[in-house]
Amino acid sequence: MTEQPIPVIIDCDTGVDDALALLFAVRHPGLDLRAVTCVAGNTDVDGVVRNTLTVLEVAGAPGIPVARGAERPLIEAVRVAAHVHGQDGMGDLGLPAPARRPVDVDAVTLLRREILASPRPVTLIPTAPLTNIALLLRTHPEVTRNIERIVFMGGAVATGNATPVAEFNVWHDPEAAAILLTAEVPITMYGLDVFQRVNVQGADIRRLRASAEPGARLAGALLAHRPSAPEPDGDDPSGGLGDAGAVCAVVDPAGLTTRPLPVEVSLAPGAGRGQTIVDRRPRPGEAEIHGGAPQRRHLVDVGLDVDVERYVKLYLETVERDQDRS
């Protein structure tokens, strides 16, 4: 008996690697992408909507509903990442404007509608600042009864990228991330510790860029815009899958090594704001012993290791699928 596809909703700030995630999600037969919601982050929210619609059209999936969401974080001002994603958020590739518009409801309304209407519990995949998700959980807490899991790209156990300790998505809206982490649903954190490791090699990128199929060709162009370690300035740099790895983890969770750990977000002003504080200690410390730490702490399945070759193979096989057989 064939397993039913997993119903998923992606909340994104498209974004080069969000676009890679969308290309994968619409092409993998094990996923049923029910909706995409947009939030300010890598670029402004109107740019995110435009980019999302364009990617879905290029991927051959124009019918998926797309909604405009929060245009700024709950408290902070918008701080886009044009230095990473280009002025248009899509590597300044000169992609065409989309032929359609977003749906006529906001992101939170679309999220609620699609989650509650799904005949099976939905997996939410936020690959962006968590503003939309926080607003959803605070406005419509009843949705948690039909959420299977939230797999979010964000946070870091070790080193940040927006600051020495904070990852961009969480740093962009720390209060929203703090709300997410207290949700009464299973949560997986696909943070920088695994995010930065899943890279596609130059030969594969060249093959994608030479493809006659528009979606695969776009994936190649996006990967070429994201040169990654170990030699980003070499003759044949690899390209990071980034957010797409979180979607791979939904399809193939066995490729991601996780541990259930307490995670909190630092909300205080200063150098530590936006840090995801992951408690890996084997036993309580003095703060708990002397009553200075919270007694109830939410556990999150934190990604600590990833099978790089497995996820790269999964991604390439998916985006290069014969669309007549998909």
HUJO-V406649 format. One record per helix or strand of 3 or more residues. SS is the DSSP state (H for helix, E for strand). FROM is the first residue (numbers start at 0). TO is the last residue. If there is no record, write none. Layout:
# HUJO-V406649
ss=[SS,SS]
from=[FROM,FROM]
to=[TO,TO]
This chain:
# HUJO-V406649
ss=[E,H,E,H,E,H,H,E,H,H,E,H,H,E,H,H,H,E,H,H,E,E,H,E,H]
from=[5,15,30,44,64,81,106,121,130,140,146,167,173,186,191,201,213,237,243,252,255,275,285,298,307]
to=[11,26,37,57,67,84,116,125,138,145,152,171,179,189,194,208,224,239,250,254,264,278,288,305,318]
